[in-house]
Amino acid sequence: MPSDVQKNLQEKNAAYAKQFTQGSLALPPAKKYLILTCMDARIDPAAAFGIDLGDAHVIRNAGGSARDAHRSIIISQQLLGTKEILLIKHTDCGMLTFSNEDAHGLVVKNLGPTAAAEIASLNFHAFPDLEAAVKEDVETLKKGATVAADVPISGWIYDVKTGEVSQVV
């Protein structure tokens, strides 16, 4: 039996599909850029950053981590032709509220030693300073061999209270 969340997905998708007219968009993003941002439910990248369907790749993960997104960034650039990266972290991010040790301890407490062993070497990429984390991730991308030196990479902070972005680097 489908959950309420699954039922909602089916109903909302049916309504969306009835009026969907953009099935012929090309696979590569038309505007050749990608946005890396957090998975936080308070961020609507399309609305907040003016992205129309088919314009850009939007990569989302906890904290908008460049290290976590590495595989997707390579695919976006090397296979699908994106030429610019906008990294956007946000205020009031959950990644500011814990450490790796906290996350590992929570897994042990909630899921037990087998799960703990599975994630023993996992870095959750938590960060104590938002602006420093933006700078560090931009620098990681710029120094890496998998992003071409001529690719513009900028770092931003989105304010979840006002909806405004400000450029850090």
Beta strands, then each sheet from edge to edge (+ up, - down):
strand 1: 33-38
strand 2: 56-61
strand 3: 84-90
strand 4: 153-158
strand 5: 165-167
sheet 1: 2+ 1+ 3+ 4+ 5-
end
